[in-house]
């Protein structure tokens, strides 16, 4: 599965496997509810999570905050994404729908068209940040984030491996 592989490699973006999985689920569900096809949703989710890490390192915020800004954008809330250098308004979305002769759409079809335009404008307006995390991989901050993510992965792996031993120990100590 592409999303599982993406989560495993997320430490390169400063995200633990758990954080990447949560972020992917979070953004993916918003996209899926908007009407994107499942294959398109998986690809777009990976691109958006990656963009979130780029925006976070560019503007000095937490990745979760960047992802929250994006999901707010997909709900039609434009203020949270502005601190990441992306300005957008509903009037622009409406104007673009009209320019593409899609302003007659209703319901789910209109929502999907609006989301597609938001995604395009987001990538266009955030283009200065694209690739920044990998460009700054040698900086102390990026190295710390990558190390933190890898340490979190190690804690999760060790935790799973040690769970049976701790459970056995707990049961053995219970009578005492």
PyMOL commands that set and color helices and strands:
alter all, ss='L'
color gray80, all
select helices_A, chain A and resi 2-8+10-13+17-34+38-59+63-74+79-82+90-99+107-125+132-135+140-174
alter helices_A, ss='H'
color red, helices_A
deselect
rebuild
show_as cartoon
